[in-house]
Amino acid sequence: MVRIKKLFFKLFLIGLAFPFWISQKVPQTKNLPMIPEYQDSLYSGPKSMGKLENPKIDEASGLAFSRTHQGLMYTHNDSGGKPHVFVIDTLGKSVATIKLKGVRNRDWEDIAVGPGPKKGVNYIYVGEIGDNDAKFDEIMIYRFPEPSNFQEEVEVVPEMLVLTYPDGPKDAETLMVDPISQDVYILSKRDSANILYKVTQEDFKQDTVVLKRILELPFTMSVAGDISACGTKILVKNYLMVFYWERKAGETVEEAMARDPLILPYKPEPQGEAIAWHPSVDSYVTLSEKRFNIWPELYRYTKK
């Protein structure tokens, strides 16, 4: 009995230490909440919006609100899934499926909505950026206009931008589009200090582009991010925390993110790899993959 108690105590200590190990190199300790307690902040704790209705969405790895259709969101599965973007509402109900023709889902890891080449048109960006073993020389971003209306199934032929890293293959799960500059950002995952890279809209005119390395961030294991529709608020999350930057007038994204982030409330999910700003910018929404028989559920954190 004594040995069993010692074993349970050791497992307890390991479990207690794991969150701090995985979130190494986070910002200054004084800015961090105690896990799993919340920091008192501008945003409330999580409120369930609803579970995903579509059983095909079992490895949700990205989330973005439509900027054309009020109350609709886009999500997708990650590695090995079909090249489909799923359209859902804010209660998790299924609306439609967008099929991307001529491409495959090697490891889609994030999705974003933002401006593109045609003025006044909102585009969906899908990041083929996952690479757990850092073995792929090239990654891709797929881009296509938001559909003007939805049937049960919609087919699109996306543009494709082929990218390489200036410092060798990386695993990444964060894709963001700046609505102000229209630049596209990718944030690495597994570096001890995650690295922010950038491409421009002009780069989509080329066949293959080398990403520009622009900034190291003081945390690791980033799995999702989003820039608000107004361009002034930036979110990045890892498995345990949500990092937040307020962008000042005239600043670039990288200038804003060079400051230490604030920590916003987040209740860790089974494998939470998706976050999105609500269009009103009064809240953000998270979503997890299906893990441990826990079905994916949308959670909303609202400004107090």
N, C-alpha and C positions, 0 to 999 in steps of 0.2 A: 504493500500500500504506500509506503514511504517513497519507493522508487517511482511509482505511478504519479504521485504528487509532484516529485521533482521533475518528471518528464513534462507534465502539464505546465509547470512553472516555466521551464525552458521554452516550451512552445509559445507560452504567453509573452515572454520577453522578445522572442523572435518576431511574433506578430506585431508587437508594439514598436519594434525598431524598424520594421520593413517600410512603413510610410516615409520615415525620415531618410532611409537609404535611397529610396526611389526618387525622392525630391531633393537630391543633393544640389548644392550650389544655388539654393533659392535666395531671394533678397534678404536684407538684414533681418535678423531674428525679431527685432522689435516690431516689424510690420506683419509678422505671420500669426495666424490664429493657431490655437492649440487644436490638434486633431483628436476627435472629430468635431469639436465645438466650433461655432461660427464666430468670426470677428464681428463686432458691432459695426455696421457699415450703412451705406445708403440703400442697400438692397436686402430684401427679406430672404428667409430660407425658402426651400423648394415647395411648390404646390403642384400636385399632379394635374396635368391637363387631360390625360387619357392614355391608354395603352394602344400600341399600333394594331390596327385591324388586319392588315395584310400579312399573312403568315410567311410570305416570300421575303419580307424584310427582317432577316434574322441576324445580320451582321452589319447593322447600320454604322457607317463610318464617316458620315458627313451630314450636314444640315444647313439649309439656307432658306430664308423667306423669299417668296416671290416679290418682285417689285412691280409686277404687272397685274397680278390677281390677288386681291385682298383676302387675307386669311388662309393662303395656301403656302405650303413649304415643299422643298425638294430634299430627298435623301437617296441613298444608294447603299448597296452592299460592298464589302471590300473584296480581297483577293479570291479569285475563282468564281465570283458571281457573274451573272449575265451582264452585258453592257446596257443596263437599264437604269434610268433615273425614275424614282417613284414620286408621284405627287400625292401629298396627304394634306388634310386640313389640320386645324389646331387642336382637334380632339383626337387625332390619330387615325381618323377614318380615311380609307383609300379613295382617291379621286381618279387617278389615271396612271399610266406607265408610258414613259418616253423611251423608245428604243433607239439607240445610237447605231447607225448602220456603218459597216466597214471598219469597226474597231472592236477590240476585246477588253475585258476587264482583267488585266494582269494583276493589278493591286490598286484599285481606286481607293483613295484615302480621304479626300475632302472635296467639297463642292462650294461654290460661291456664286453670287449674282452681282453683276456690276455693269458698267458701261462697256461699249465695244466700238467697232469701227463706224457703225451707223448711228448718227446723232439721234437721241431720243428713243433708242431701242435698248432694252435691257437684255443682257446676255447671261447665259448659264455657263460657268466654267467648271469642268470636272478634272480633278487632279489624279493622273496616273503616276503617283509619286511614291508609293510604298515600295520598300526594298529592304526587308528584314535582314538579309545577309550582305547588303551593300555590294551586289554583284552585277547590277545592270549599268551599262555605260550611258544609257539614254533613258530619260523619263519623258512623259508627254502631258500636255494640257489640251483638253478638248473644249471647244467653244461653239455655241450655237445660240441664236436668239430665243428668248422665251416664247413658247407657242402662244398665239393670240387667243386660242380656245382649246378646250380639251374634250376629246372623246375618251373612250376607255383605253385605247392605245394610240400613240402618236409615234411616227417614225421621223427621224431627222438624220441628216448627213452633217456631222460636225467638222469644223476646221480643226486641224491638228498642228500644234507647235511642239517640235522635238527639242529637248533641252539636255545639256550636259552641265555637270558641276565643274567649277574651276579647280577643285581640290579633291577630285575622285568621287566615286559613287557614295550616295547617302540614302538613309531611310528617312522619309518625311511623311507627315500626316496632316500638315497644316497648309492650307491654301487661302489667300486673301486677295481681294481686289479693292484698290483704293478708288472710290467714286470721284475723288477730286483730281488726282494726277492721272488716273486710269492705269497706273502701274500694277503689276501682279507680283505678289510676294509668296515665297515658299519658305517655311521654317523647318529646319532639320529636327530630328527626334532624339537620336541616341548619343550625340556628342555630350560630353559633360557640361558644356555650355552651348546650348542650342544656337545655331547659326541662321541668320536671316539672309535670304537671297532675293534678287529682284530681276524682272524683265519688264520691258515696256510694250505698249501697244504696237509700236513700230516693229518690234521683233517678230510679230506674227506674220510679217511679210517675207521672212527668211525661212529657209528649209530647216536649219539647225542653229541653235543659239546657245552660247555659253552664259549661264547665269552669273549675275554680278553679286559677289559676296560683299555684304555691306555692314553687318553688325553681329556681335556675339551677345547673347542674352544670359543673365545670371541664374538660369535654371535649366532643367533637363526634362526629357520624356514628354515633349509637347505633342499633343494628339489632335488639336483642333484650334481654330481661330476664326475671327470675323471682324470686319470693319463696318460700323454702322452706315446706313444709307446716307446720312448727312456727312460722313467722313470724319467726325470729331471724336468718336469713341472706338477703342480697340480692345478686343478680348483675345486671350490665348489661354488654353487650359492644358494641364497635364492630368494624370489620373487622380490627383488629389486636390488640386487647387485651380482657381480661376484668377488670372492676372489681368489687370485693367490699367489702361493709359487714357488720359484725357488729352486730346490733341489741341494745341493752341492755334490760333489763326496764323496762317502763313507757314506753319511747320510742315515738313514732310513726315511720312509715317516713321521713317527711321530716326528722325530727330526726336519725335515724341517717345519712341520706344527705347531711346538711349537713356531715358530717366528710369529710376527704380519704379516698378509698377506697384499699384495698390493690390491688395488681396480681397476679392469679393467672395461672398458665401458660396459654398459648394458642398453638397453631400455626396461623397464618392459613390459611384454607381458600379454595378458588376464589371463592366468594361466600357466606361463612358468615353467615347471618342468623337463626340459631335457637340457643337455649340453654335448658336446663332443669335444675333441681335433681333429683337422684335422690331418691325418697321417704325413703331412709335418711339423707340429707343427708351421706353420706360421699363424694359425688362429684357432678360435674355433667357434662352431655352436650351436645355441639354437633352441628349438622347444617348442611350447605351446600346451596345450589341446584346443579343440574347446570351446569357451565361448563367450557369447553375440553375437551369430551368426557370429563370426569372425573365418574364417576357418584357421586351423593350417598352419603355414608358416615357412620355414627354413630361419634363419638369420645367416649371417657369419660376424665375426669381424676379420679383417685382420691386421697383424703386419705392422706397418708403415715403 
